[in-house]
Amino acid sequence: MSRSIVDHEVLMSVKSITKAGTAYSRSIPFDDCDGTACVKIISTAGSITVTQQCSIDDLTWYDPETSSGAVGAVEDAITVTTGRYISYTPVMAPFIRYKVVEGNIATTVVTLELVKRLEV
């Protein structure tokens, strides 16, 4: 009999991202996620876009897409926030990480936390 639990991990902690810069969270195994995920994002300045990236081997990373275009978007144009808790539809993959792009507004500091439901 399987059961589910909620897992919480900090994937990016007080990470400085330069104006127009890109940063990546640490990667995590994602094969135990049941398809339910939320991301808490804190940003001190600028305007950031956060997307999920996928990997089969934890080495090569992909921006997921369908025949209609890109998927894996968490949120775009996030400005200064002490915390936004965003529910999104995660893309299935053995490993994931998050890509954070600053929109050429200002250097920012970002913290990103993932909450996911695990099937155990």
VMD Tcl script that draws the C-alpha trace (Angstrom):
set ca {
  {0.00 0.00 0.00}
  {1.41 3.36 -0.95}
  {0.88 6.59 0.92}
  {1.72 10.19 0.18}
  {3.70 12.71 2.19}
  {4.55 16.36 1.68}
  {8.22 17.19 1.19}
  {9.80 20.66 1.58}
  {13.24 21.62 0.26}
  {15.12 24.90 -0.11}
  {16.61 24.79 -3.61}
  {18.05 28.32 -3.80}
  {18.95 30.25 -0.66}
  {19.67 33.99 -0.75}
  {21.23 33.73 -4.22}
  {22.36 37.00 -5.83}
  {21.38 37.36 -9.50}
  {22.80 40.25 -11.49}
  {20.74 42.58 -13.64}
  {19.80 40.59 -16.81}
  {21.49 37.54 -15.24}
  {20.46 33.89 -15.05}
  {20.86 31.53 -12.10}
  {19.92 27.91 -11.48}
  {18.71 26.20 -8.33}
  {20.31 23.03 -7.13}
  {18.84 19.94 -8.75}
  {16.83 17.25 -7.01}
  {15.50 13.79 -7.86}
  {11.87 14.19 -8.90}
  {10.79 10.67 -9.83}
  {8.89 10.24 -6.57}
  {6.69 13.33 -7.07}
  {3.02 12.54 -7.67}
  {2.60 15.59 -9.94}
  {1.69 18.08 -7.22}
  {4.10 20.95 -6.53}
  {4.26 24.50 -5.20}
  {7.15 26.93 -5.17}
  {7.69 29.71 -2.63}
  {9.70 32.55 -4.17}
  {11.28 35.50 -2.38}
  {12.89 38.29 -4.43}
  {14.41 41.56 -3.23}
  {14.42 43.64 -6.45}
  {14.09 43.55 -10.22}
  {11.71 41.36 -12.17}
  {12.33 37.62 -12.41}
  {10.93 34.74 -14.41}
  {11.09 31.23 -12.93}
  {10.82 28.06 -15.01}
  {11.32 24.36 -14.35}
  {14.06 22.51 -16.23}
  {14.21 18.72 -16.67}
  {16.98 16.13 -16.85}
  {17.21 12.39 -17.38}
  {20.75 12.09 -15.97}
  {21.20 15.17 -13.69}
  {23.86 16.45 -16.15}
  {22.11 17.61 -19.32}
  {19.24 20.07 -18.82}
  {16.24 20.84 -21.00}
  {13.58 23.52 -21.13}
  {10.51 21.29 -21.53}
  {8.14 21.90 -24.42}
  {5.22 20.41 -26.29}
  {4.33 20.77 -29.95}
  {2.52 23.97 -28.93}
  {5.59 25.51 -27.27}
  {7.31 25.84 -23.91}
  {5.91 24.34 -20.69}
  {7.30 24.30 -17.16}
  {6.60 27.96 -16.44}
  {6.23 28.70 -12.74}
  {5.78 32.48 -12.88}
  {7.01 35.50 -14.80}
  {7.52 39.16 -13.94}
  {7.87 38.55 -10.19}
  {8.89 41.80 -8.56}
  {9.88 42.50 -4.96}
  {8.14 40.00 -2.70}
  {8.62 38.69 0.80}
  {7.10 35.46 -0.43}
  {4.79 34.25 -3.19}
  {3.52 30.69 -2.87}
  {2.80 29.51 -6.40}
  {1.06 26.28 -7.34}
  {1.94 25.08 -10.84}
  {1.76 21.94 -12.94}
  {5.22 20.34 -12.80}
  {6.71 18.52 -15.78}
  {7.47 14.85 -15.17}
  {11.22 14.11 -15.08}
  {13.76 12.03 -13.12}
  {15.51 15.28 -12.03}
  {14.46 18.92 -11.96}
  {15.92 22.31 -11.18}
  {14.66 25.85 -11.58}
  {15.99 28.52 -13.90}
  {15.67 32.12 -12.68}
  {16.13 34.95 -15.20}
  {16.26 38.60 -14.13}
  {14.52 40.85 -16.68}
  {17.18 43.57 -17.02}
  {15.69 45.68 -14.20}
  {18.03 45.32 -11.18}
  {20.29 42.94 -9.29}
  {18.18 40.83 -6.94}
  {18.53 38.22 -4.22}
  {16.31 35.15 -4.58}
  {15.24 32.32 -2.28}
  {13.28 29.45 -3.77}
  {11.60 26.65 -1.83}
  {9.84 23.63 -3.33}
  {6.94 21.79 -1.70}
  {5.91 18.56 -3.43}
  {3.72 15.56 -2.68}
  {5.65 12.29 -2.73}
  {4.32 8.81 -3.34}
  {6.05 6.41 -0.95}
}
mol new
graphics top color blue
foreach p $ca { graphics top sphere $p radius 0.5 }
foreach p [lrange $ca 0 end-1] q [lrange $ca 1 end] { graphics top cylinder $p $q radius 0.2 }
display resetview
